């Protein structure tokens, strides 16, 4: 079965790389996890999760063991993968590789997935950037890990995939304060919302982190996971409805 996928025109134009932002469609999960849920940490049927991961791996033409994803903890830890991890899930929030046999994957459900490539050095990465990880430095650490493998930010192209959009991400004023305490300039990623509330531009902030890390070219796919229910799982949407869990999306990239 061909899974529905979304793509970044910027990444698609880079030689020697294959990438996909998978939607929630094309899997076997049911209920709140319907249908392509790849989250091993979810409350979904483990057999369904493994079948969904197998389908995603098959889209890349690899065995499921070669789909490397972390036990994500909203950290700034970027891990270099030299071989397929199989069921091993090391703690971290980015996978980096220069090996052609490995798919680097990031799981998300409102957090921002970031796919990066240096086509000349042949190094790719997939990072999971929620607000905490993005503020804490996961983007810079991912770029640094790529540089250690010979990549150069001036040659990199990056795409921020489907995530909660600026029209959906309502936060409290104390949330904005956490950002402006780090850098007053971060105020530009917020705008007024309801009384006592602010609206946060997560994809814009992540694009700003990519630029600050020296990445030459980057773009957001423009998809809002919270607003587009037919296409995406969403933690925020599930919380608003009182649902006890939610599916996890996959964004991934590999060298070919």
C-alpha positions in Angstrom: 0.0 0.0 0.0 1.2 3.5 -0.8 1.0 5.7 2.2 -0.1 9.3 1.8 2.9 11.6 2.4 3.7 15.3 2.3 7.0 16.7 1.1 9.1 19.9 1.2 9.9 21.3 -2.2 13.2 22.5 -0.8 14.2 19.1 0.4 12.8 17.4 -2.7 15.2 19.5 -4.8 18.3 18.2 -3.0 20.2 15.3 -4.6 20.7 11.9 -3.0 18.0 12.2 -0.3 14.5 10.9 0.2 12.1 12.3 2.8 8.5 12.2 3.9 6.1 13.8 6.4 3.6 11.1 7.0 0.0 11.9 7.8 -2.3 9.9 10.1 -3.7 8.1 7.1 -2.8 4.6 5.7 -2.3 2.7 8.9 -4.2 0.0 10.9 -4.8 1.6 14.3 -8.3 2.3 15.5 -10.0 4.7 17.9 -8.2 7.8 19.0 -5.0 6.4 17.3 -6.6 6.1 13.8 -4.9 5.1 11.6 -1.1 5.5 11.1 0.2 5.8 14.7 3.9 5.0 15.0 4.3 5.8 18.7 5.6 2.9 20.7 5.0 5.0 23.8 1.3 5.4 23.1 -1.5 3.3 24.6 -2.2 1.8 21.2 -2.1 -1.9 20.4 1.7 -2.6 20.1 1.1 -4.9 17.1 -0.7 -2.1 15.3 2.1 0.3 16.0 4.7 -2.2 14.6 2.6 -2.7 11.5 2.4 1.0 11.0 6.1 1.4 11.4 6.7 -1.4 9.0 4.6 0.4 6.4 6.5 3.6 6.9 9.8 1.7 6.6 8.6 0.0 3.5 7.8 3.4 1.9 11.6 4.1 2.2 12.4 0.6 0.9 14.1 -0.5 4.2 13.4 -3.1 6.9 11.6 -1.8 10.0 14.8 -2.2 12.1 16.4 0.6 10.0 13.8 3.1 11.0 15.7 4.8 13.8 13.7 7.0 16.3 14.5 8.1 19.8 12.7 7.8 23.1 12.0 11.5 23.0 12.3 13.6 26.1 12.2 17.2 24.9 16.0 17.5 25.3 18.8 19.0 23.3 20.4 15.6 22.8 21.2 14.7 19.1 22.4 11.1 18.6 24.5 9.9 15.7 23.3 6.6 14.3 26.0 4.3 12.7 23.7 1.3 12.3 20.0 0.3 12.5 18.7 0.5 16.1 15.9 -2.0 15.7 13.7 -1.8 18.9 16.4 0.1 20.8 15.2 3.6 21.6 17.9 5.7 23.2 16.9 8.9 25.0 17.3 11.9 22.8 15.4 14.2 20.4 17.4 14.0 17.1 18.9 11.3 14.9 21.8 12.1 12.7 23.6 9.8 10.2 25.9 9.6 7.2 24.9 6.0 6.5 22.8 5.2 3.5 21.1 2.2 5.2 19.4 4.2 8.0 16.2 6.2 8.1 16.3 9.1 10.6 12.8 9.6 12.1 11.2 12.1 14.4 7.8 11.4 16.1 5.4 14.2 16.9 1.8 15.3 17.5 2.0 19.1 17.5 5.7 19.4 18.2 7.8 20.5 15.2 9.6 17.8 13.2 12.8 19.2 11.5 14.5 17.4 8.6 17.9 18.5 7.5 20.4 17.5 4.8 23.8 18.6 3.6 23.7 16.9 0.1 27.4 17.5 -0.5 28.7 16.0 2.7 25.8 13.4 2.6 24.6 13.9 6.1 21.0 13.9 7.2 19.1 14.4 10.4 15.6 14.3 11.9 14.9 16.3 15.0 11.9 16.6 17.4 11.5 20.2 18.4 8.7 21.0 20.9 8.8 24.4 22.5 11.0 23.1 25.3 13.5 21.4 23.1 13.6 24.3 20.6 14.2 26.8 23.4 16.8 24.4 25.0 18.9 24.1 21.8 17.9 20.9 20.0 18.2 22.6 16.6 21.7 23.9 17.3 22.8 20.6 18.7 21.5 18.7 15.7 23.4 21.0 13.3 26.5 20.6 15.5 26.3 16.8 15.3 26.0 17.0 11.5 29.1 19.3 11.4 31.0 16.7 13.3 30.3 14.3 10.5 31.6 16.8 7.9 28.6 18.8 7.1 28.5 22.6 6.7 25.5 24.7 7.7 26.0 26.9 4.7 25.2 23.9 2.5 22.3 22.6 4.5 18.6 22.7 3.6 16.0 22.1 6.2 12.2 21.7 6.4 9.9 22.1 9.4 7.1 19.7 9.0 3.5 19.7 10.2 3.1 21.0 13.7 0.8 23.1 15.7 0.4 26.4 13.9 0.5 30.0 15.1 -3.3 30.3 14.9 -3.8 27.3 17.2 -1.0 27.6 19.8 -2.6 29.6 22.7 -0.4 29.9 25.7 -0.3 31.9 29.0 1.7 35.1 29.5 4.2 33.2 31.7 5.0 31.0 28.7 6.1 34.0 26.8 8.1 35.2 29.8 10.1 31.9 29.7 11.3 32.8 26.2 12.0 36.5 26.7 14.0 35.7 29.8 16.4 33.8 27.5 16.3 36.4 24.8 14.1 39.5 24.7 14.0 39.2 20.9 12.0 36.0 21.2 9.0 38.3 21.9 8.6 38.5 18.1 7.3 35.0 18.0 4.2 35.9 20.1 1.1 38.0 19.4 -1.9 38.9 21.5 -4.7 36.4 22.0 -7.6 36.3 24.4 -7.3 38.3 27.6 -4.3 37.0 29.5 -3.3 34.8 26.6 -0.7 34.8 23.9 -0.4 33.0 20.5 2.9 31.3 19.9 4.5 30.8 16.4 6.3 27.5 17.0 7.2 26.9 13.3 8.5 30.5 13.0 10.6 30.1 16.2 12.1 26.8 14.9 12.9 28.4 11.5 14.6 31.2 13.5 16.7 28.6 15.4 17.8 27.1 12.1 18.9 30.5 10.8 20.7 31.2 14.1 22.5 27.9 13.7 23.7 29.0 10.2 21.5 26.8 8.1 21.4 28.4 4.7 17.9 27.5 3.5 14.8 26.4 5.4 11.0 26.4 5.1 7.8 25.3 6.9 5.4 23.0 5.1 2.5 25.2 6.3 0.4 22.4 7.9 -1.3 22.9 11.3 -1.6 19.6 13.1 -4.2 20.9 15.6 -6.5 22.4 12.9 -6.3 19.7 10.2 -7.9 16.7 11.9 -8.3 14.5 8.8 -4.5 14.6 8.2 -2.8 14.8 11.6 -2.8 13.5 15.1 -2.7 16.3 17.7 -1.9 16.3 21.4 -3.6 19.7 21.9 -6.8 18.6 20.2 -6.9 15.4 22.2 -6.5 17.3 25.4 -9.3 19.7 24.6 -11.6 16.7 24.0 -10.6 14.9 27.2 -9.2 11.9 25.3 -6.8 9.8 27.2 -4.2 9.4 24.4 -3.3 10.5 20.9 -1.5 9.1 17.9 2.1 10.0 16.9 3.0 11.1 13.5 6.3 10.3 11.7 8.6 12.6 9.7 11.7 10.9 8.3 14.7 11.3 6.0 17.4 9.1 4.5 20.3 9.1 2.0 19.8 7.2 -1.2 
